[in-house]
Structure formats: structure tokens, C-alpha cells
Amino acid sequence: MKKINFILILGIVFLCSFISISNYDSKFVEISSVSEKGYTYNVVYMNRGGSKNRIKAKYFASPANSSVPQRFLNFSENKNMIMVSSAGYMDNYGVPVGLTIDNGKLVNKNLGSTDGLIIVYPTGGIVATDIEKGDLTLQGGGITPGRKFDIRNSWTDRNDFIKWAQSQEATVFQTHLLVYKDKLSIATNAEPTKRERRFLAVGKDKSSGDLCHAILNLPEYTSLYDGTFRAKKFLNDTGNMEITFMINLDTGYQDVCFLYNKDASINNLIHGQRSLDYAVNLLAYYYE
């Protein structure tokens, strides 16, 4: 444990040396900790800023010309960083699990068993689909409007989807889809192991209609289903959020997570147990 903590401290120092001191606008980012009925909910609530889309996401999954941690460090220099976290799963060989495309570069062409397919656009937006339904639709890249892609059961659809992602320089990864269209989409017996949980929810504010993203960390150990159930209820009720989708963020072996205050200092309200160099993939949020 002491060794891991020492590595974590070194990682934080190394990370901070690359981060700009410029600020994000706190009216678009709210960091809070709420206790309800004996449970703690640590939340980073991000309003994308209407048509301006001030909050943007970036996903790293390919070593490319340097490692994923180094790519993130290079990217984050002079950026107004909000948060970075491990996201998708990895196998025993350190390869991202499931279909993975990084900015148009094919990393893993094999479709995984998880139902959530996440697309991160170059513009910084994120969308998700349930690939078990076979009704994924796309725009641009010569795709016929209204065409539905069943990438689970059709090799042609999967191949055409990969070509589209490459042509659009899109980023794609798989993970568990926990909530879809504001309804639970997880089985009650899903992963009973109890551990700290971290989720990403995307939806809209019920009052303003603004598009919002929320990263919710549950520090008390819980099963995946129980954590999902409580997180959805909290975001619906206390967070006043209608959830378009919610996905699981990996808190296993590559539990990497850093949260930044508006002055670029580290906020330890939400943090991982591993140093940056453990990351095989990273989901980063920044303000522009």
C-alpha cells in the first residue's frame, strides 16, 4: 500500500507539472459531495454550455507514437482540464477490451460482450447506443440517412461502421451500458463484487433542458447493480437530471483518476488508486 501511495504522489506531481494554470468557468462545472441515507455521492456536474459546447471530452486508447499517459500529458498542456479517468476495460495483456477506435485509428476490431458502444466525436461530444438492439444510426461519411447498423450480428454493418469511424476520425469504445433512455438496462445479478464505483451519465437538466454530463463516484463499496440503482435515483431526483445514458468507468486494475479545481490544482474529492502510468485508456474532460 505504501508503494502504491508513493507512486500515486509521484504521478500527481508529474501530472501537475504539465497542466496549464488557466481556469475553467465554474458556472459550467460544479463539484460537490452529498450524503443521503448513509451513502456518499461525489459528483462532477458539467453543463456543456448550450450551443457553445464549452465542455468537451477526449478519449485516449492508442499508444500511437507515444504511450496513452504521455499522449494525455501532451494534450493537456495549456488545456483547461476538468477531469481525467480510466474508462473502458482492458485484458490481461493491457489491450482495451471490445471494439476500440482512437481518433479514427483501429485499436481493437473485436467486438466485446458488453452492450454499450460509446462514440466520442472530434467536437468533444459523446453519444452511446445499445448494440444489442441493432438500431445504431450515423450521420455523414456517405452513410445513407436512416440506415440502422446491427454491428453485433452483421459483419457488413460492423465493417461499414469501422470505415465510417475511421473517415470521421471518431473515437469508439465499449463498456457496460447501465442506464439507457432513462431506464435501467442492467441485470440484477450483474457483477456482484462490491467495490468503489464510478459512472458517467449524459443527459439533460430537467429544468433548463441544457445538455449535461455528470461523473458520479460512489466511495462506499457496492455491487454494480446496487450502485447503478442508487446513482440513477440520485441523479434523477437530487441532480434533477434526465439520463440519456449512463456507463461504467473502470475502477479495477487501472483505477486512474484526477480531478482539477478551477485554478488547476488537484481536488482529492474523486481520485484513483493508481498512478497515471497504469492507464491503458483515458477519458478526459476539458473546458474551451
Backbone bond lengths (Angstrom), bond angles and torsions (degrees), N, CA, C in turn:
res aa  C-N    CA-C-N  psi(-1)  N-CA   C-N-CA  omega(-1)  CA-C   N-CA-C  phi
1 M - - - 1.465 - - 1.521 111.19 -
2 K 1.335 117.20 -41.65 1.460 119.65 -179.96 1.512 110.85 -62.67
3 K 1.350 115.75 -37.51 1.450 119.59 -179.68 1.520 110.74 -64.97
4 I 1.345 116.52 -43.38 1.460 120.19 179.44 1.515 110.89 -63.28
5 N 1.327 117.52 -42.88 1.463 120.60 179.38 1.528 111.04 -63.26
6 F 1.341 116.12 -38.23 1.454 119.76 179.79 1.525 110.34 -65.30
7 I 1.345 115.43 -42.34 1.462 119.48 178.30 1.513 110.61 -64.19
8 L 1.350 115.89 -40.29 1.458 120.12 179.04 1.520 111.31 -60.56
9 I 1.328 116.92 -42.76 1.466 120.97 179.18 1.526 110.63 -62.86
10 L 1.332 115.71 -44.17 1.466 119.10 178.39 1.525 110.73 -61.16
11 G 1.367 115.39 -40.68 1.451 119.51 179.53 1.511 112.09 -62.47
12 I 1.335 116.91 -40.64 1.460 120.81 179.12 1.528 111.01 -64.68
13 V 1.326 116.80 -44.57 1.463 120.47 179.08 1.517 110.51 -61.55
14 F 1.352 115.78 -45.21 1.461 120.92 -179.65 1.519 110.59 -63.21
15 L 1.356 115.95 -41.74 1.446 121.14 -178.90 1.520 111.32 -65.34
16 C 1.310 116.10 -45.42 1.464 119.99 -177.35 1.527 111.92 -62.12
17 S 1.320 117.59 -29.89 1.457 120.79 -177.41 1.521 111.83 -67.15
18 F 1.344 117.86 -15.90 1.448 121.31 -178.25 1.517 113.00 -104.93
19 I 1.329 117.49 -7.47 1.453 119.80 -173.90 1.527 111.11 -91.47
20 S 1.326 114.36 136.17 1.456 119.86 178.98 1.528 110.76 -65.62
21 I 1.335 117.04 153.21 1.465 120.31 177.28 1.527 110.94 -89.52
22 S 1.346 117.24 1.85 1.456 119.28 178.02 1.518 110.30 -68.21
23 N 1.329 116.75 156.32 1.451 121.98 -169.57 1.522 112.67 -103.63
24 Y 1.347 115.94 156.31 1.453 120.38 164.28 1.520 107.25 -96.88
25 D 1.307 116.94 161.01 1.458 121.97 -178.59 1.530 108.39 -83.41
26 S 1.326 116.73 117.44 1.457 121.51 -174.76 1.532 113.25 -66.91
27 K 1.317 118.33 -12.81 1.465 117.94 177.14 1.527 111.35 -74.55
28 F 1.342 116.71 -13.94 1.457 120.84 176.68 1.531 112.28 -101.38
29 V 1.323 117.17 -11.17 1.464 120.97 -176.46 1.524 109.32 -132.95
30 E 1.315 116.51 124.32 1.462 121.49 178.74 1.527 109.04 -124.84
31 I 1.314 115.98 124.37 1.466 122.15 178.52 1.523 107.92 -110.24
32 S 1.324 116.97 126.77 1.461 119.06 -176.18 1.521 111.10 -150.01
33 S 1.326 115.03 162.03 1.459 122.63 174.09 1.518 107.45 -130.52
34 V 1.340 115.67 124.54 1.456 121.06 -176.02 1.524 108.98 -124.18
35 S 1.323 116.57 134.58 1.462 121.45 175.88 1.518 108.79 -108.73
36 E 1.334 115.72 125.39 1.456 120.98 179.19 1.530 109.75 -138.90
37 K 1.309 115.79 124.90 1.459 122.19 174.83 1.530 112.22 51.71
38 G 1.320 116.10 42.08 1.445 121.53 175.27 1.512 115.41 83.92
39 Y 1.338 117.63 3.47 1.462 121.61 179.56 1.521 110.33 -117.53
40 T 1.321 115.21 150.86 1.462 121.22 179.17 1.523 109.84 -108.24
41 Y 1.321 115.40 136.51 1.459 121.85 177.72 1.532 107.75 -124.94
42 N 1.332 116.64 108.45 1.459 121.34 176.04 1.526 108.26 -96.86
43 V 1.319 116.62 123.17 1.459 120.47 -167.53 1.530 112.06 -129.24
44 V 1.331 114.82 136.92 1.467 121.64 167.18 1.526 105.32 -113.05
45 Y 1.315 116.01 107.35 1.457 122.13 -176.65 1.523 108.25 -102.19
46 M 1.344 116.33 122.74 1.464 120.87 -175.08 1.522 110.52 -123.60
47 N 1.312 116.38 120.34 1.462 122.90 174.98 1.526 107.63 -93.33
48 R 1.323 117.49 122.62 1.472 119.54 -174.22 1.522 113.32 -71.23
49 G 1.316 117.95 -2.89 1.454 119.52 171.60 1.514 114.58 83.26
50 G 1.324 116.76 33.62 1.459 120.47 177.71 1.509 112.03 61.39
51 S 1.328 117.01 -137.69 1.467 121.37 -176.86 1.520 112.54 -69.24
52 K 1.326 117.58 -16.26 1.470 120.03 -178.55 1.528 112.22 -77.94
53 N 1.327 116.92 -23.13 1.469 121.00 178.55 1.531 111.71 48.99
54 R 1.314 116.26 59.04 1.465 120.44 -176.00 1.530 112.88 -72.23
55 I 1.335 116.31 -26.65 1.461 120.85 179.54 1.523 108.73 -95.17
56 K 1.326 116.35 126.62 1.457 120.43 -176.17 1.529 110.68 -129.25
57 A 1.334 114.87 152.53 1.460 121.61 179.28 1.518 110.27 -115.38
58 K 1.313 115.24 150.63 1.462 122.16 177.05 1.520 107.70 -143.51
59 Y 1.341 116.30 135.32 1.463 120.84 -178.12 1.518 109.65 -118.79
60 F 1.327 115.22 136.24 1.462 121.49 -179.95 1.525 108.70 -119.58
61 A 1.334 116.64 124.71 1.461 119.46 179.11 1.518 112.80 -140.49
62 S 1.315 117.44 -8.17 1.460 120.67 -177.34 1.519 110.67 -113.53
63 P 1.334 117.95 134.98 1.469 120.17 175.88 1.523 112.07 -62.36
64 A 1.356 117.11 -30.03 1.474 121.52 -178.45 1.521 109.64 47.59
65 N 1.326 117.65 -124.12 1.467 120.59 -179.29 1.525 112.67 -91.80
66 S 1.319 116.70 -3.48 1.459 121.34 176.44 1.519 107.99 -154.46
67 S 1.328 117.77 171.43 1.453 121.55 -177.13 1.522 111.45 -66.55
68 V 1.338 116.02 161.34 1.462 120.34 176.78 1.530 111.53 -57.73
69 P 1.356 119.93 -46.76 1.474 118.92 176.96 1.522 112.72 -58.09
70 Q 1.334 117.16 -41.71 1.456 119.40 -179.15 1.522 111.54 -69.15
71 R 1.333 116.20 -37.69 1.469 119.35 176.27 1.519 110.54 -60.02
72 F 1.341 115.83 -42.20 1.461 119.07 178.13 1.522 111.20 -63.08
73 L 1.322 116.93 -44.69 1.464 120.26 -179.77 1.521 111.07 -60.61
74 N 1.325 116.37 -42.42 1.463 119.92 178.70 1.524 110.88 -63.80
75 F 1.332 115.68 -40.92 1.461 120.92 -179.22 1.522 111.49 -67.70
76 S 1.328 116.47 -40.99 1.462 120.78 -172.92 1.527 113.62 -74.06
77 E 1.318 116.05 -15.65 1.461 118.46 179.48 1.530 109.64 -60.69
78 N 1.321 116.25 126.58 1.466 123.96 -179.16 1.535 113.65 67.07
79 K 1.349 116.70 13.87 1.460 120.63 174.20 1.531 109.43 -99.46
80 N 1.322 115.17 151.63 1.463 121.08 175.74 1.528 107.68 -87.26
81 M 1.323 116.45 84.22 1.449 121.02 -173.84 1.537 111.51 -76.52
82 I 1.330 115.04 143.32 1.455 121.95 176.94 1.522 110.39 -109.84
83 M 1.317 116.13 -49.48 1.456 120.22 -176.61 1.514 110.37 -162.67
84 V 1.315 116.40 151.31 1.460 121.82 172.13 1.520 107.95 -139.90
85 S 1.334 116.67 137.86 1.461 120.70 -176.79 1.523 110.24 -148.37
86 S 1.327 116.02 147.23 1.453 119.30 167.45 1.530 107.22 -60.15
87 A 1.324 116.06 150.07 1.465 118.35 -173.09 1.519 111.89 -132.25
88 G 1.339 117.55 -76.86 1.452 121.14 -178.87 1.526 112.20 -73.81
89 Y 1.319 115.30 170.95 1.462 120.80 -178.73 1.527 110.54 -87.70
90 M 1.334 115.70 163.21 1.457 120.46 175.02 1.519 109.09 -133.61
91 D 1.357 116.18 156.40 1.456 119.63 179.20 1.528 110.37 -90.49
92 N 1.330 116.53 -174.05 1.465 121.07 -176.96 1.525 113.41 -67.48
93 Y 1.321 115.22 -12.59 1.470 119.54 -179.84 1.532 111.90 -102.36
94 G 1.323 115.92 7.05 1.459 119.75 178.61 1.510 114.15 78.63
95 V 1.345 117.31 20.81 1.460 122.06 179.21 1.537 109.07 -99.92
96 P 1.331 118.89 134.05 1.462 119.96 177.43 1.527 110.92 -56.15
97 V 1.327 116.43 135.64 1.462 122.03 -177.96 1.525 109.82 -84.71
98 G 1.332 116.40 133.89 1.451 120.99 177.02 1.509 113.15 89.00
99 L 1.317 115.64 175.59 1.458 122.04 -179.70 1.528 109.71 -58.45
100 T 1.313 115.76 121.40 1.466 120.31 -176.14 1.515 109.56 -137.41
101 I 1.318 115.82 126.96 1.462 123.26 177.29 1.520 107.35 -133.16
102 D 1.306 116.67 130.82 1.464 121.69 -176.46 1.516 109.73 -116.42
103 N 1.337 115.23 105.55 1.467 121.20 178.46 1.531 110.70 52.55
104 G 1.329 115.77 41.84 1.453 121.43 179.42 1.515 115.09 89.70
105 K 1.325 117.77 -8.28 1.465 121.78 -179.84 1.529 109.39 -94.35
106 L 1.335 116.83 123.19 1.455 121.81 -178.81 1.524 110.21 -73.66
107 V 1.337 116.36 119.30 1.462 122.47 -178.39 1.525 110.61 -101.54
108 N 1.335 116.62 -44.87 1.465 122.08 178.27 1.526 107.42 -143.98
109 K 1.326 117.12 116.89 1.467 121.43 -177.10 1.522 112.79 -87.72
110 N 1.330 117.57 -7.33 1.460 121.55 -175.90 1.521 111.37 -84.35
111 L 1.319 115.91 126.56 1.452 120.64 179.57 1.522 109.68 -75.04
112 G 1.327 116.61 131.43 1.460 121.42 179.76 1.513 111.77 -88.02
113 S 1.320 116.06 -179.98 1.465 121.35 -176.46 1.522 113.51 -83.59
114 T 1.328 117.86 -17.38 1.466 119.90 -178.34 1.522 110.85 -70.08
115 D 1.330 116.07 152.55 1.465 121.40 -171.84 1.514 114.78 -90.91
116 G 1.310 118.24 -13.18 1.456 121.05 -176.00 1.514 112.60 -93.28
117 L 1.331 116.67 121.75 1.458 121.89 173.67 1.523 107.48 -109.86
118 I 1.323 116.10 119.47 1.457 121.88 -174.44 1.521 109.17 -108.87
119 I 1.326 116.16 131.85 1.460 122.28 178.30 1.520 108.69 -117.93
120 V 1.334 115.86 122.74 1.464 122.00 176.59 1.525 107.27 -108.47
121 Y 1.306 116.61 117.42 1.460 121.36 -176.10 1.531 110.98 -84.19
122 P 1.333 117.51 155.19 1.466 120.72 176.52 1.526 113.15 -57.33
123 T 1.332 116.73 -22.64 1.464 121.26 179.24 1.526 112.63 -76.46
124 G 1.358 117.09 -8.79 1.453 120.25 179.34 1.504 115.00 98.30
125 G 1.326 118.03 1.33 1.455 121.46 177.40 1.521 111.45 -88.36
126 I 1.337 116.32 159.82 1.455 122.27 179.71 1.525 109.16 -131.11
127 V 1.339 115.57 135.74 1.450 121.06 172.96 1.525 107.87 -130.87
128 A 1.331 116.32 163.39 1.458 121.06 179.81 1.513 109.28 -142.14
129 T 1.332 115.41 154.45 1.456 120.75 175.57 1.514 109.11 -141.78
130 D 1.313 115.65 154.47 1.458 122.47 174.52 1.522 107.19 -91.31
131 I 1.324 117.17 104.67 1.468 119.47 -173.48 1.532 112.17 -70.54
132 E 1.326 118.01 -12.82 1.457 119.57 176.32 1.530 111.13 -70.71
133 K 1.322 117.24 -22.05 1.462 121.15 -178.77 1.524 112.27 -82.91
134 G 1.350 116.72 -21.24 1.460 119.94 177.05 1.507 114.64 65.79
135 D 1.332 117.73 31.02 1.464 119.91 -176.47 1.535 112.86 -124.52
136 L 1.336 116.30 29.92 1.458 120.50 178.63 1.525 109.89 -66.51
137 T 1.325 117.31 130.53 1.465 122.46 175.07 1.521 109.18 -118.25
138 L 1.333 116.01 150.99 1.461 122.10 -175.95 1.518 110.36 -131.98
139 Q 1.318 115.24 164.18 1.456 120.89 176.95 1.529 109.63 -130.11
140 G 1.320 115.46 146.62 1.461 120.22 176.78 1.514 112.31 78.38
141 G 1.319 115.32 178.79 1.450 120.81 176.68 1.514 113.94 66.69
142 G 1.329 117.36 23.14 1.458 120.73 179.01 1.516 114.83 77.60
143 I 1.335 117.87 11.53 1.460 121.68 179.87 1.534 110.09 -75.48
144 T 1.308 116.70 134.16 1.459 121.05 177.59 1.520 110.09 -63.98
145 P 1.338 118.38 124.46 1.466 120.86 -178.96 1.533 111.35 -55.93
146 G 1.330 115.53 133.82 1.454 120.80 178.02 1.517 114.95 86.25
147 R 1.327 117.33 -7.16 1.465 118.90 179.50 1.530 109.97 -65.48
148 K 1.321 116.46 135.74 1.459 121.80 178.42 1.525 110.20 -104.53
149 F 1.324 115.44 134.33 1.456 122.21 -177.40 1.522 110.17 -105.62
150 D 1.332 115.23 125.95 1.458 121.39 174.75 1.528 106.83 -109.72
151 I 1.327 116.75 81.45 1.460 119.81 -173.13 1.526 112.64 -75.69
152 R 1.325 117.50 -11.65 1.465 120.37 176.97 1.527 111.05 -76.15
153 N 1.329 117.17 -39.80 1.458 121.09 -171.09 1.526 115.00 -113.32
154 S 1.318 117.03 -8.70 1.462 119.78 -178.45 1.520 110.56 -122.05
155 W 1.345 116.09 115.73 1.458 119.46 177.60 1.525 110.85 -64.06
156 T 1.336 117.36 -36.48 1.466 120.55 178.94 1.524 110.59 -61.42
157 D 1.330 116.33 -45.94 1.466 120.41 179.32 1.528 110.76 -63.13
158 R 1.327 116.44 -41.70 1.462 119.39 -178.82 1.522 110.85 -66.10
159 N 1.323 116.26 -42.59 1.460 120.40 -179.90 1.527 111.13 -65.17
160 D 1.327 116.43 -41.55 1.471 120.17 178.48 1.524 110.70 -66.73
161 F 1.328 116.69 -36.49 1.464 119.69 177.73 1.526 110.77 -64.04
162 I 1.316 117.17 -43.96 1.471 121.01 179.08 1.528 109.80 -60.87
163 K 1.335 116.90 -43.85 1.477 120.47 178.54 1.522 110.57 -61.64
164 W 1.347 116.07 -39.93 1.472 119.41 178.69 1.527 110.23 -63.28
165 A 1.338 117.07 -47.30 1.466 120.85 -179.03 1.523 111.05 -60.54
166 Q 1.319 117.03 -38.71 1.460 120.54 178.91 1.527 110.90 -66.50
167 S 1.331 116.69 -42.14 1.469 120.53 -178.37 1.521 112.21 -69.24
168 Q 1.342 116.53 -29.98 1.469 121.13 -178.40 1.527 112.67 -94.83
169 E 1.344 116.45 1.62 1.471 121.87 -176.68 1.527 110.88 53.31
170 A 1.324 114.26 39.45 1.465 120.42 178.75 1.522 110.05 -83.49
171 T 1.311 115.51 162.12 1.459 122.51 177.35 1.527 107.85 -118.16
172 V 1.332 116.19 135.79 1.455 121.84 -173.06 1.521 109.59 -135.71
173 F 1.327 117.38 138.43 1.458 120.58 169.73 1.524 109.65 -151.40
174 Q 1.341 115.84 165.73 1.456 121.84 -179.77 1.528 111.37 -113.39
175 T 1.311 115.26 148.14 1.460 121.76 173.02 1.522 108.13 -162.74
176 H 1.320 116.84 -179.03 1.463 120.04 178.21 1.535 109.69 -73.04
177 L 1.315 115.38 127.79 1.460 122.05 173.94 1.526 107.11 -90.64
178 L 1.309 116.81 109.64 1.464 121.74 -171.47 1.520 113.24 -92.11
179 V 1.327 115.41 -38.09 1.465 121.94 177.44 1.521 107.27 -133.42
180 Y 1.337 116.35 136.36 1.460 119.99 179.75 1.523 108.15 -140.29
181 K 1.311 115.40 124.51 1.464 122.15 -178.13 1.529 110.80 55.34
182 D 1.330 114.44 42.68 1.468 124.82 175.38 1.528 113.58 66.09
183 K 1.335 116.95 22.31 1.457 120.92 175.85 1.530 109.65 -127.90
184 L 1.318 116.72 143.64 1.458 120.66 177.34 1.525 109.44 -60.63
185 S 1.324 116.42 135.29 1.466 120.30 178.69 1.522 110.13 -128.73
186 I 1.316 115.94 33.44 1.453 122.26 -177.62 1.521 109.52 -125.69
187 A 1.318 116.75 140.05 1.461 121.02 -179.84 1.525 110.70 -73.81
188 T 1.309 116.23 150.69 1.465 120.62 -177.77 1.523 112.11 -65.83
189 N 1.332 117.24 -21.85 1.470 120.61 -179.05 1.529 112.60 -100.73
190 A 1.320 116.98 15.91 1.468 120.51 -178.38 1.525 111.43 -71.21
191 E 1.318 116.85 128.18 1.472 124.78 176.87 1.524 113.22 32.50
192 P 1.318 117.88 84.45 1.467 121.25 -177.40 1.526 114.09 -72.72
193 T 1.339 117.46 -12.73 1.461 120.08 -179.17 1.528 110.29 -56.88
194 K 1.324 116.11 132.62 1.459 120.04 179.99 1.520 110.12 -92.59
195 R 1.326 115.62 128.89 1.456 121.12 178.86 1.523 108.95 -159.58
196 E 1.308 116.45 169.98 1.461 120.42 172.57 1.524 108.43 -59.92
197 R 1.314 116.95 143.01 1.464 120.75 -177.44 1.527 110.61 -124.14
198 R 1.344 114.13 147.42 1.468 120.34 177.41 1.520 107.99 -137.67
199 F 1.320 116.58 128.83 1.457 121.25 -175.46 1.531 110.60 -126.94
200 L 1.332 114.94 153.42 1.457 121.65 169.39 1.521 107.96 -115.39
201 A 1.322 116.23 123.74 1.462 121.63 177.04 1.523 109.11 -117.40
202 V 1.323 115.48 137.26 1.461 122.06 177.38 1.523 107.50 -124.96
203 G 1.312 115.77 133.41 1.462 119.26 -179.03 1.511 110.61 -173.38
204 K 1.318 115.61 -146.79 1.461 119.38 179.79 1.517 110.22 -138.01
205 D 1.313 114.32 151.19 1.452 121.40 175.84 1.521 108.20 -71.00
206 K 1.330 116.74 127.99 1.465 120.69 -175.98 1.521 112.56 -64.33
207 S 1.325 116.89 -28.02 1.465 120.25 -177.17 1.523 112.37 -84.49
208 S 1.351 115.46 -50.01 1.465 119.81 -174.35 1.523 113.74 -93.75
209 G 1.327 116.19 -21.61 1.459 119.54 -175.82 1.517 113.29 80.33
210 D 1.336 117.40 2.46 1.462 121.39 -178.54 1.526 110.78 -68.22
211 L 1.320 116.26 143.34 1.459 121.70 174.26 1.521 108.77 -70.83
212 C 1.322 116.63 131.01 1.453 119.79 -177.55 1.526 110.97 -140.06
213 H 1.316 114.94 150.76 1.455 123.29 175.70 1.526 107.20 -119.73
214 A 1.316 116.49 142.22 1.466 120.18 178.52 1.525 109.00 -136.60
215 I 1.321 116.11 129.22 1.449 121.05 170.40 1.525 106.40 -103.74
216 L 1.319 114.43 121.26 1.462 121.24 -173.48 1.522 109.01 -117.65
217 N 1.317 116.23 123.37 1.459 121.60 -179.79 1.521 109.28 -111.03
218 L 1.337 115.97 128.31 1.460 122.66 177.38 1.523 108.03 -109.25
219 P 1.344 118.78 101.01 1.467 120.86 -175.42 1.523 114.24 -71.13
220 E 1.350 117.95 -29.96 1.460 119.32 177.69 1.522 109.58 -71.67
221 Y 1.324 116.42 135.89 1.458 120.51 -177.47 1.526 111.02 -63.33
222 T 1.343 115.74 134.18 1.457 121.25 -177.56 1.519 109.41 -153.04
223 S 1.328 116.81 157.13 1.460 120.27 174.06 1.527 108.66 -72.02
224 L 1.330 116.20 165.37 1.458 119.95 -178.07 1.529 111.27 -64.01
225 Y 1.333 116.70 -42.55 1.465 118.78 -179.07 1.528 111.15 -66.85
226 D 1.331 117.43 -50.08 1.465 119.89 -178.00 1.529 110.95 -60.90
227 G 1.330 116.06 -40.81 1.458 119.78 178.33 1.515 111.62 -63.53
228 T 1.328 116.24 -42.22 1.461 121.09 178.27 1.525 111.20 -62.74
229 F 1.321 116.14 -45.23 1.470 121.19 -179.04 1.525 110.53 -59.35
230 R 1.330 116.44 -47.27 1.466 120.13 -178.38 1.523 111.18 -69.07
231 A 1.348 116.75 -38.77 1.461 120.12 -179.06 1.524 111.14 -64.46
232 K 1.322 116.81 -42.70 1.467 120.37 178.99 1.523 110.86 -62.25
233 K 1.309 116.33 -46.76 1.472 119.84 -179.28 1.528 110.51 -62.32
234 F 1.334 116.89 -41.38 1.459 120.47 179.85 1.531 110.76 -63.28
235 L 1.321 117.27 -46.86 1.464 120.18 -178.08 1.521 111.61 -68.48
236 N 1.337 117.38 -38.04 1.469 120.73 177.33 1.520 111.73 -64.66
237 D 1.329 116.53 -46.45 1.464 120.93 -171.97 1.526 112.70 -89.63
238 T 1.319 115.69 -63.79 1.471 119.81 -177.60 1.525 111.63 -72.32
239 G 1.327 116.39 -39.30 1.460 120.50 -179.09 1.507 114.39 -83.40
240 N 1.341 117.53 -8.12 1.464 122.56 178.62 1.526 111.12 53.85
241 M 1.323 115.91 42.70 1.458 121.80 -172.49 1.519 111.29 -119.15
242 E 1.313 116.38 131.75 1.458 122.09 170.03 1.523 106.92 -93.87
243 I 1.320 116.92 118.94 1.464 121.00 -169.62 1.530 111.15 -91.50
244 T 1.321 115.49 120.55 1.466 120.56 173.75 1.519 109.63 -75.43
245 F 1.326 115.59 -46.33 1.461 120.07 172.68 1.521 109.62 -156.68
246 M 1.323 115.24 154.24 1.453 121.69 173.56 1.522 108.15 -136.24
247 I 1.329 116.10 134.34 1.458 121.10 -177.15 1.528 110.21 -125.48
248 N 1.309 114.41 162.01 1.459 120.89 178.02 1.521 109.78 -86.64
249 L 1.338 116.92 138.26 1.461 122.87 172.61 1.526 107.64 -108.69
250 D 1.313 116.83 132.49 1.460 122.33 -172.17 1.528 112.08 -62.82
251 T 1.335 115.89 124.56 1.466 121.32 172.57 1.526 110.03 -120.21
252 G 1.336 115.42 28.01 1.458 120.97 179.35 1.515 111.58 -88.22
253 Y 1.324 116.26 -129.74 1.466 121.12 -175.07 1.524 112.03 -59.65
254 Q 1.334 117.15 -38.38 1.466 119.19 -178.94 1.537 111.08 -100.97
255 D 1.334 115.67 51.24 1.460 121.26 -179.82 1.532 109.54 -75.40
256 V 1.325 114.70 81.51 1.461 122.06 179.94 1.521 108.28 -109.38
257 C 1.303 118.34 127.02 1.457 120.97 179.46 1.522 110.07 -159.32
258 F 1.324 116.04 130.18 1.461 122.55 174.67 1.522 108.71 -133.01
259 L 1.319 115.89 133.22 1.459 123.41 177.79 1.517 107.86 -116.85
260 Y 1.348 116.07 138.37 1.464 120.50 -176.05 1.521 111.41 -116.18
261 N 1.328 115.54 140.55 1.455 121.13 168.91 1.516 108.99 -74.73
262 K 1.347 116.30 171.28 1.462 118.86 -177.58 1.523 113.03 -67.77
263 D 1.341 117.88 -15.66 1.459 120.13 176.09 1.532 111.40 -95.43
264 A 1.345 116.74 12.38 1.470 124.61 176.97 1.518 113.68 76.90
265 S 1.324 118.52 4.30 1.467 119.90 174.07 1.528 109.31 -77.14
266 I 1.325 116.23 159.88 1.453 121.12 -178.78 1.526 110.85 -77.04
267 N 1.323 116.00 133.54 1.457 122.75 174.81 1.533 107.15 -107.50
268 N 1.321 117.98 116.90 1.451 122.42 -174.90 1.529 114.42 -85.92
269 L 1.320 117.03 9.53 1.458 119.20 178.29 1.526 110.41 -59.62
270 I 1.336 116.20 -41.20 1.461 121.86 174.95 1.521 107.16 -126.25
271 H 1.306 116.49 121.85 1.469 119.38 179.95 1.515 109.03 -152.67
272 G 1.327 115.51 154.18 1.448 120.95 177.54 1.518 111.66 -88.02
273 Q 1.335 114.79 173.34 1.461 120.90 179.51 1.527 112.05 -100.34
274 R 1.309 116.85 -1.12 1.459 121.23 -178.39 1.521 110.70 -119.10
275 S 1.338 115.07 155.60 1.456 119.95 176.91 1.530 109.55 -78.92
276 L 1.296 116.22 166.22 1.458 121.87 -175.06 1.521 112.65 -57.43
277 D 1.326 117.64 -33.79 1.459 119.61 -174.50 1.528 113.54 -71.60
278 Y 1.335 118.69 -4.47 1.460 121.82 174.45 1.530 111.47 -81.25
279 A 1.304 118.13 -14.53 1.463 121.59 -170.54 1.524 112.37 -71.42
280 V 1.328 115.53 129.78 1.458 122.88 171.40 1.527 109.49 -98.42
281 N 1.322 116.54 -28.44 1.455 121.80 172.95 1.518 108.91 -145.70
282 L 1.299 116.59 154.78 1.469 121.79 -177.64 1.523 110.55 -143.39
283 L 1.331 115.69 136.92 1.448 122.54 171.22 1.518 107.62 -108.15
284 A 1.318 116.47 119.66 1.456 121.17 -177.07 1.520 111.23 -115.98
285 Y 1.335 115.45 143.00 1.463 121.50 173.47 1.529 108.53 -118.13
286 Y 1.333 114.87 139.49 1.458 119.84 179.55 1.530 109.47 -145.81
287 Y 1.317 115.25 162.15 1.473 122.40 -178.47 1.516 108.64 -107.77
288 E 1.340 115.24 135.90 1.475 119.20 -178.73 1.516 110.09 -136.19
